[in-house]
Amino acid sequence: MPHQDDDHLAQALYRQMHERGESWSEAGAALELGPAELAQACEHLIRLHLIDSETGTAVDAAAALARSLRDSHRALDRLVEQHVRAALLAQRYLGLPGRRTDDTHIEFFARTHHQERLYQRIDELTELTRHEIASMHPAAPWTSEVLEKGLARNRVSIGNGLRVRSLHAQITFADPMMREYVNTLAEVGVEVRAAPLIPTRMLIYDRHTVIVQADPEDLDAGAVLIQGDGVVRSLSALYDYCWMTASEPEDVPRTADGVTLTEAQRAVLRLLASGAKDTAIARGLGVSVRMVTRTVGELTTILGATSRFQAGVRAARLGWLD
């Protein structure tokens, strides 16, 4: 993490380069920066994708944000791919006869036939856990009954002195029922965070037992329970990465409740977040500039933003660019 003064220096350098179209050497000379100061500021800006290291010129901040989000999503995609492979191995191969070399235990719960058994195992694990329960939840059609059961389990866990963490998809915060539920979780002592992208549904108990959705793309594919150090350690690392990069609930932008974007609005939003101007967006979508300008105005109003850039940032944080 850079020192605050170093960050201010990098901001001044970027502002000089961006507003005046200067290279980093020209901007550094104009700001009378020493070689060490210039190198440190440039390194900071390159790390944020705000300087093109080949040309030495400034990159638009909205475009840099879009690139950073794409890089993060690629990293998550790779972790999700690892999870899918682990789930397939657990579901289809680990049950075959063979030599066992560790303490790994696998159970598969088909959603259609074994859902009550899965809930029973969740209750059992909640009672047996001694230190921490961590969960992540992608956007889903939650019911009040399911949420009430989850809240009851969390109350028991907090009462038993456990650390309980709950990670949710930011886009679900547009649902008044989910927002009230998350606020209630925080009130009873659950640590809550939100992320633009949640790769799969997962519950981790004391970093030794995990229940994970068998297929991240299909809730009806059932769930896999895994006990043991190897696979669970990898899935715990996935959780830690998502938790580390997530936001506190109060930092999630507020939008109109239940808002649903049209396909046209989504298309404009993606190009807007990449730093494209209205004329370029109109040309790319084959529509008029007037229509694009009107749509951008609608989006900034929905997002409660005061600028195009802020609209892109808030849309990203809400998970609307996925």
C-alpha positions, 0 to 999 in steps of 0.5 A: 500500500503506497504512502499517502504522500506518494499517492498524492504525488502520483495523482499530481503527475497523472493530472498533469499528463492527462490534462496537458497530454504530456508524457511522464518525463515531460510532466515530471519535469513540469512538476520538478520531480526528482528521478526517484520521485518520478519513478515511484509515481510512475510505478504507482500509476502503471500498477493502476493501469493509468499509464501505458508503460510502452508509450509513457502516456496517460490512460483514461481513468474509466478505461483503466477501471474497466481493464482492472475489472476485467483482470479481476474477473479473469482471476475469478474465472480461473478460480471458478474453473478450479472449483468446477473441476474439484466439484466434478472430481468429487461428484463423479470420481472420488466415490470409485473404489481405490486406495485412500491416502488422506482423510478426505470425505465427500458427500453429494446432495442432488437438489431434487431428492436430498434437499432436506438431508442437505439442510440437516447436514448444515444444521449439524455442521452449525452445531459442531463448528467451534471457530468460524463459519464463512459463506458466500451467496450469488444473486438468487431468488431468495424467499422469506422462509429461507432467509428466516432459517438462515438468520436463525442459524446465524443467531445460534452461531453468534450465540456460541461465540463463533465468527460468522462472515457472510458475502453477498452479490452487490446487485441483490442489495437493490431488493428491499427484502435482501437489504433488510436481511443483510442489515439484520445480519449485521445487527446480530453480529454477522460480518457482512460484505458485498462484491460485484461478482460472487463465483458460486454459493459456498459454506465453509466450517472451520476451514475443514468442511465446505458445502459448495454448489456442484455447478456454479451455473446451475443451482439445481445441479445440487451441492457437494460436501467436502471434508479434508485439508487439500480441496477445502484449503483451496476453496477457502483461499477463493473465499479469502480473495473475494472477501478481501476485495469486497465492500462494506454494505454501507459503501454499496451505491444505493439505486432505485429498488428492484431496478431492471436495466433494458438491453439497450441500457446495458449495452450503453453502460458497458461501453460507457465504463470502457471510457467511450464517448457518446459518438463512439457508443452511437457508432458502435451500437448503430444508434443516434448520438441523441439516443445515447445521450438520453440513455446516459442521462437515464443511467446516471439518474438510476445510479444516483451519479453526478458524472459519467465516470461515477456512473461507471464506477457505481455500475461496476460496484453493483455488478451491472457490468458482468 
